[in-house]
Amino acid sequence: MITGYPQLGNGTLHISHAIWGAMMMGIAIVWSISYLGPSTRAFVAVLGGAGFGWFVDELGKFVTRDVNYFWQPTIALIYMIFIAMYLTFRSLERRTFGPSEGMLNALEALKSAALGQLSEPSRQDALDLFDRTEPTSPLAAKVRALLDDADVLPAVELGRFHRSGEWLRAHYVGWTARPWFTVVLDSIFALYAAVALTTVLALAIDRSGITSFPERITVIASSVSGILILIGVTQLRRSRIRAYQWFGRGLLVNIFVTQIFVFAEEQLGAIFGLAVTLSVWVMLQSAARVEEARSREAARAA
């Protein structure tokens, strides 16, 4: 928009994003079936993902009769596609692995070891999955022994992002012991719930009222999100873990439902609100993991 939508081509030709995206995805496919090294996966993921992004950017052209790149619901449709992809990937991560998958994952780790690219955390993950799935093939014991003895990369210094996360987690534990912590957390999420419910009120009392389908869904979803967060506020002094669960549900309603219709109405103008909500959700998940670990330690000590 700022650059005036520059194009590659001339007065006759226009090489659209979809072509470049398809080319990048094609290269990723060829690369994935041509090379077996462990680093291939990262390269394919980055190139194929970028290509898919360029391709889906042209969605408005392919779903309208007049080939309208600027069709208003396009951003909302793209957002729905990314939500579907996220949910699919999450379901794949949580699926139950069988013995054959545990064996194959261990063999993948050995491939990395053969190239001198196996890190200790990767080896430990492979061993953990191997032990959970308990492969019984004749090769299982040999693969387990090879993985136990495999050379690993030396430990690397933690990156700035990881160090920042560790710093925040350490300070979070200290903050939770302060009297003001619950009050501040109450205020933050109560304010968030108030904003969600104010959005509903603003739509209800404007001149046109709640007339369109996106407005109705936004009202319903915002109300549900605000109510779930208010439930979390009431739970905060009883159980911080349960309160975080309710906060998370309220945020997910906003992310998976409300934001779709906000994008339909405001298009790219909705990105800032989504970024804020995602940031709060990520911090909430990190805090919840700290609380769960603290609860497990307290149970073991008892």
N, C-alpha and C positions, 0 to 999 in steps of 0.2 A: 504494500500500500504506500509506504513512504517513498520507495524507489520508483514508483510508477509502473509496477508489474513488468520488469524487463523480460524480454523474450529472446530465445535462441532461434535464429532463422533469418528470413528476409521478408520482402514484401509478399512473397507467395507462400513460403513455408513457415510453419510454426511448430517447433519441436517441443511438445508439451511435457509437463512433469511426469505424466503417466509413462511415456516412452523411456525416459531416463530411469524411472523407478523400476519398470519391467526389466530393463537391461541390468540394473544392479541386482535384482532378485535372480535373474538368469545366471549371472556370474556366480552368485552365492550357491546356487544349485550345482553348477558345474564344479565349483571348488570343493563342495562337500562330498561329491562322489569321486573326486580325483585324488584327494590327499587324505591320509589317515592320521596325521599327527594330531595330538590333543589340542594344539593351538588353533586348529582348523575351526573348531566349534565357535570360538570367540569371534574370529574373522567373519564367519558366515552369519552369525547373529547380528553383528554390527552392520555389515553391508546389506544383508537381506532386510533388516529392520529399517534401515535408512531408505532402501528402495521401496519398501511397502509404504513408508510415510510419504514419499514423493508420489506414489501411485494413488493413494487414497485422497491426497490433496485435490485431485481432479474429480472427486465423486459427484459434485453437482452437475458436471457435464454429462455424466453417464446415466443419470436417473431422471432427467428432464427432457421433454420433447424439443425444446428450443436450445438445448446444449448450454444451459445457463450455469456458468462457473460460479456466479455469485448468488445462486439460489439460497434463500435465507436459512432453511433448515439443515443445510449441508454440515455446518460445524456440529450441530447436535447429533446428526447421524454418525459422523466420524467419532465423536465422543462415545456414542453407544457401541461402536465397533471396538474401541479400546477397552470399554468396560467388559464386553463379551470375551475379549482376549485375556484380560486379567483374570476373570473368573475361571476360564478354561485352564490357564496356567496354574492357578491355585489348586484346582481340582486334580491336576496331574501331579503336583508336588505332594498332595496329601493321599494319593492312592497307595494301596498296600502293595509292597514289592514281594515277589516270589523268590524262591531259591535261584532260579536261572538269572534273574535280574541282579541279585546280589553277586553272583559269580561274574557276570559280564561287567558290572561296575568295578569289581576288583581287577579284572583284566585291563580295563581302561586305565586304572591307576598304575598298573605295571607298564603300560605303554608310555605313560608319562615318565616313569622311573627309568625306562630304557633310554629316553632322550635327555635324562638329567633334569627333568622339569617337575618332579614330584615334590610337593611341599609336605611338611609334617601334618598340618591340619587336613589336607586332602587325603593323605594316607589313613589318618585316624577315622575320617568320615567313611572311607571305603571299608575299613576293618569293622566299624560299627554296623554298617549295613550288612556286611558279610555274616557277622555273628548273629544279627537279628533274623536273617532269612535262612541261615543254616543249610547251605547247599550240600547235597549228598552225592554229587557225581564223583567219579574216581579221581578227577583232577582237583577236587576241592581242597584237600589237605595240602597238596603241592602249591597251589595258588596262595593259600593262606600263609604258608611258610615263606614263599618268595616275597610276599607283601610285607611280612614281618621283618625280613632282612634287607629290604630295598633301601638304597641310599636316598636320602632326601636333601632338598635344598637347605642351606643354612637359614636360620631364622632371620627375617628381615625386620628392619626398624619400622614400627608402626607409622603409617602415614598421618598427615595432619588431620584429615577428616576423622580417622579412627581415634586419634588422641583426643580430639574435641569431644567425641562421643563418650569416651571413658571419663573425661573431665566432668561432663554434664551428669553422667550416671553417679559418679562419686559425690558430686554436690547435691544431687537430688536426694540421696540417702540422708545427707546432713540436713537438708531443708525440711524433710518430712518430720524431723524431730522438733522443729520450731513451732511455737504456738500459732504463728501467723499463717502457716502453710495451708491449713484447711480453709481458713477465711479467704485467702487469696484464690485458692482453687474454686471455692464456692462462687466467688465473685466473677471469675473468668467465665465459668460455664453458665452461670445465671445470666450474665450479659449476652453470651452466645444464644441462649434460649430466648432471651428477650428480643434480640435482633431477628431471629427466625419468626417469632410470633408478631413482631412489628411489621414484618414483610406481609404477613397475612392481613393484618389490619389495614395497611396502606392500600393493598389491592381491593379490599372490601369497601373502602370509603371513597375511592377516587371517583371521578365523574361517571366513568363508564361502568364501574362495578366489576364484578367477576363474571365475565361474559365468554371468554374463549376457553377452549379445552386446556391449553398450556397453563392458563391462569388458575383453572380449577385444580389441576394436578399440583401446581406449585403451592397453592393454599393448603391442600390436604397433606402433601409431603412435608411442608414447612411446619405445619401444626404437629404432625407426628414426631418430627425431629425435635421440636422444642419441648414437647411433653416427655419424650424419652430422656432428654438431658435434664429436665427438672426432676424426674424420678431419680437420676443419678445424684443430683444435688442433695436430695433427701436421704440417700444411702451413704453419703460420704463420711459421716461421723460414725456410722455403724460398721461399715466394711469398705475400705478403700478399693479393694479388688472388684467388688460388686458395683461400686459407683463407677469405676473405670469401664466396666462392661456396658453399663447403661449409657455412659457418655459415648462410647464407641458405636453403639447401635444408632444413637441419634446422628452421629457424624456420617455413618454409612448410608443412612436414609438420604441425607443431604447429597452425598457424593454420587450414589447410584440412581437416585430418582430426581431430586430437585434440580440438580445441576443440568440434567438433560434439557429440561424445559427453560432453564435460564439461558443456556446456550442457544436454544431455538429463538428466544426473544432478543437476546443481546449479542449473540454471535461471539466474536473474540473479546468483547467487553466483559465476558463472564470469567475470563482466565484468572484475573486477580483474585476474585472470590474463591475460585477452586484452589488456587495455590495456597491461600490462607487456611482453608479447611483441611487440605492435605497435610500441611505443615503441623497443624494442631493434632491431626490423627496420628501422624508418625511419632510425635513426641508423646502422645497418650499411650501408644503401643509400647514404646520404650519404657515408660514409667510402669506400665502394667507388668512387663516382664521382670522389672526390678522387684515389684511387690510380690509376684509369684515366687521368685527365687527366695525372697526374704521369708515368705510363708513356709516354703519347703524346709528352709534351714531351721526355722522355729519348731516345725513338727519333728524334725530329726533330733533336735536338742531335747524336746520333751520326751 
